[in-house]
């Protein structure tokens, strides 16, 4: 399966762009600022979540969209359309994303049942030096691509936690707190279970890789609270006074983190060189894309990745992508880094918010 007949209407600098006759490899070539990453961002909105930039919906509409935009794509199998996916924002409600699947209104979370999307962008290069919150969001995004229900669990946990904090501030009735804490503990335990399952699968996939040409990362989920709902609920109950004084909940999966070290050296990722960190991110991204491709169509969006790799690593990257079973979209400012896949790829020249398919 693959995406085809992709359309962008009033999205960022694309007033109306259409991409058809796609391939397993799809290349978007153009100068900086031409709109290449905007195409990747549009594709990322065909999955649950906020997209690869995590931008407000209202910011994505082009100047002539007056606050609204639309993205559509066909999911095709053996040359025939199996589903039509759409993600759009109406002018009257610029902050709310709507979804259609086969012409019918649907929830954003239901997109994950049709398509798994992974991505790697230059803004992620500092992940290992970023905050624990940024790494949690990263883990949750990866988990969501594997299990479409994970995002719902995260959202409901965060809602219950906010409600608990409000009740603590107001010194609410303990029975009310009990009920809210039971909800928070239930969803919190499911969030932790989803993260642990993802990390276990990634660890197994990564353990089989050699240390070269890409670094082999070793992932560990650092949990600060009990994983069971009952134990987490008891922890909430026991620490009400502490959390009331702090003005927030100091227990739960919102405090957890991802630890990464480089295989072969056991050096923390945060202490590794920029090149080693990039290599580890690529390894994680490829392993995750292969996991996501098991059972569902899968897209991998790689923004300006090939240009920063030496020829040996580029060749290894393309070989992995060929065997991964994913449809890959890559951006670049020139064709030279993609010479090894040029003959098998679909190529678009992007310029000023327009895309032009080049003949095979």
N, C-alpha and C positions, 0 to 999 in steps of 0.2 A: 504493500500500500504506500501511497505518496500523496502529498498535497499538489494540486494543480488548479488552474483557473483562479489564481489569486488576484484579488482586487483591493485596492486602497483608495478610498474616497475621502478627500479633505482631511487626510491624516498627516500631521506635521507639515513638511514641505511638499507632500505629494497631493496635488489636487485630484488627479485621477491617474492611477498607475495600475497596469494589469500585467501579470506574469503567467504565461501558459507554456505548455510543452516542457515541463520540468524534468529533471533527471535525479539520480541518486546524489550526484554532486551538482551543486548550483552555486555559481560564482557571481558576486555583485562587485563590479570593478568601477571605480570612479575616484575623483579627487576628494580630499577631506571636506566635509560639509555638503557633499552632493546629495545625501539622503540614503546612503547604504545602510547605516545602522537603524534608520527609521523603518526600513523594510523588515529587518530582523525584529525590531520592537513590535511591529504590527503582527508578525507571525507569533510572537510570544503571547499575544493577547488571545490566541486561539487555545489557550490553556487557562486553568484557574489561576487566580492570583493577580498581581498588579503589573506584570510584565517585567522585562529585563531592566528597565530603568527605575521601576517603582515610582513612576511619576503620577501626579493627580490626573484623572481622566480629562479634566477641563484643559489641561496644558497640552494635550495631544492633538487637539483640533487645529487644522490649518487656518490661516486668516480668513479664507472664504467659507469655512465650515460653520462660522458663527457659533462655535461651542460644540458642534456635533461632528461625528466622523463615522465611517463604516469600513469594516474589514470583512471580506468573505473569501472562502476557499472551498474547493471540492476535495473530498477525500476519495481517491480513486484506487481501485483494485483491478488488476488485469485489464486496464484501459477503460473500465466502467466506473461511473460515479456511485459510491456506496453511501455517501452522506455529504450534505452541504452545511458547512459551519459558518456562523456569522457572529461577529462581535461589534457592537456599535454603541454610540452615545447620541442621544437626541438633543437638539438645540435647546429644548425647553428644560432639560434636566442634564446639564453639562457635567455634573459630578457622578452620574450613575451609569455604570456599564450594563448594557442589556445583551442578551445572547439569544440567538436562534439556531436551532438544529433541524435541518430538513424543513425549514419554513415555520416551525413552531417555536413559541417562546420556551426558553429553558433557563435553568440556573447556570451560573458560571462554573460551578463545581462539576456539572454534568459534562463539560467539555473534556475533563480528564478521563471519562469513560471511553472516549473516542480516540484520543491522541495524547501521547506523552511528549513533552518538550523539555529539552535541556539546553543550557547555553553557557558560554564562556566569553566574557567581555573584558576589555582592559581595566575597567573600574573594579574588577574583582581581584586584581593583582595584589592588592594590599590586604586580602582577607585574613592572613595569618597574623598580621600586625594590628588588625582592627579590633573592635570591641567584642565581648562575648555575645552581645545581642546580635551583631552582624553575623557571627558564625551560627547562632541559633536559627536565624532567618534563612541562612544558606542551607542548613540541614533540613529545615522544614520544607523548603522549596524542592530539594531533592526527594524527600519522602513523599511529597504531594504528587510528583511525577510517577512514582511507583504505586502509590495508594491514593486514589482520588478522595477518600474520606478523611485523610489526614488534615487537610486544610479546615474542614468543618470542626474537627476536634480542637484544633488550635484556636479557632475563632470563638468557640463556645467556652473554652477554658478561660480565655482572656476576658470574655464578658462576665463570667462568674467571678473572676478574681477582682474585676473593677467593682462589682456589686458588693463583694465582701469588704473591700476597702472603704466603701461608702458607709456600710453598716457599722464598721469599727469606729469610724469618725463620729457617727451619731449615737454610739453606745446603744445599739438596737437590742431587742429581745434575743436571748440566747437561742431560743427555738428557731427563730428566723435565721440566725447565723448558722445554726446546725444544718438547715436545709440548703443554704447557699454553699456552705463548705462541702457538703456531700456532692453537690453538682460539680464544684471546682475539682474536688478530688477524683471524681469519676472521669471527667474529661482530661484532667492532668495526667492520670495514669495511662490513658489511651495515647496521649501525646508522647509520653516517655516510651511507651511500647513501640510506637511507630518509628521514633528516632532510633531506638536500639535495634529494631529489625533492619532498618536501612544500613546502619553502621556495620552490623554483622555481615550483611550481604556484600557491602563494599569491601570490608576487610578480607573476606574470602576471595573475591574477585581480584583484589590487588595483590594478595599473597602469592598468586601464581605468576606474577609478572617479574621479569628480570629487573635489576637495578638500572640498567641502561636499555635503550637510549633515553627513556624518560625516568625520572626519579620514582622510586617506589615508596609512596607514603604509607604510614601505619596510623590508622585512625582509632581514637578512643573517645567514647562518650563519657563526659565527666558529669555525673549526677550528684546533686547536693541534697536530695530528698529521697524518701522511700518510693519505690516504684509501684507498690500496690495501692489501690484506692483507699482501702481501710486504714492503712498506716499513714497515708498522706492526710486523710481527713483528721486523724488523731493528732497529727503534727500541727495542722491548722488550729485545732481546738486548744492544744496545749500552749500555743504561742500567741494567743490573742492580745495579751497585755503588751508583749514585746512589739508586735506588729502595729498595734494602736499607737504606741510611742514613736515608732519609726515612720508612721504615716503610709506604710505600704507592707505588702506581704514579703517576708524575708525567706520564705520556704516555697518550694515548688519548682516545676520545670522551667519557669521564667528566669531561674538563676543558674541553669546548667550551661555547659560549654562543650566545645569540640576541641580535643587535643590532637595535634598532628606532629609526628616525627618522621624523619627521612630514614627509610629502610637501609640497612647496611652500615649506617653511622650512628643511628639513634639520636641524631641532632634535632632539637626542636625546630619546627618549620620557621618560627619567627626569627631564629638565629641563622637560617640558611641564606645563601646569596639570592639575589633577585631572580637569577636564571634558574636556580634550584627550586625556588618557590613556584615559578611559572611551570616548570616541568611537573611538579607534584599536582598542581591544579589541572593540568592537561590529563594526567593519569587518572585523577578522580573523575573528571568530566567524561572521559572515554569509558571507564568502567561503569559509571552510572548510566550512560546512554545505552550500553549493551544490556544492562539490567532492565531498563525501561522498555526496550524493544521486545522483551519477551511477553508476547500475548497481545500487544497493541501496536498500532503504527507509531513510529517515533521520529521526532525531528531533533536535529542537533544544530544549534546556531553558534557559529564561531566567528567572532568579530575581531578582525586584524590579528589572527593567530599565526598564520603561516609565515608572514613576513619577519617574525621575530625568532624563527627557528633556523638552525643551520640545515644544510641539505640532508644530512643523515636523519635528523629528527623529523624533517618534513616528510621524507620518504616513509619513515615508520608511522607517522600520523596518517598518511593517506592509505597505507596498507591496513591499519587498524580500522579506518572508516569503511573500507571496502568490505570487510568481514563483519562489521558491527550490525548490519541489517537496519540502518537508519538512513533517513533522507537528510543530507547535510547541506547547510547554507553557509557560505563563507564570504567574507568581505576582504577587499584589498584595494590598494591604490594603483597596482600594476599587475600584469599577468605573470611576470617572471616567476614568482614563488609557486604558481600553480601549473607550471609547464608539465609536470608529471601526470596531471589529471585533465589537461586541457581538452584532449580528444574525446573524453568520456563525459564531460561536464556540459551543462547548460550555462550559457554566459549572457549576462545582462550588463550593459554599460549604463551607469547611473550618472545623471547630470542634472543639477538644478531641480531635483524633485521629479524627474522623469526617468523611466527605465525603457531601454530598447534591447530587445532580444536579438542576439547576433546569430547569423545562420550557422548551422553545423558544418 
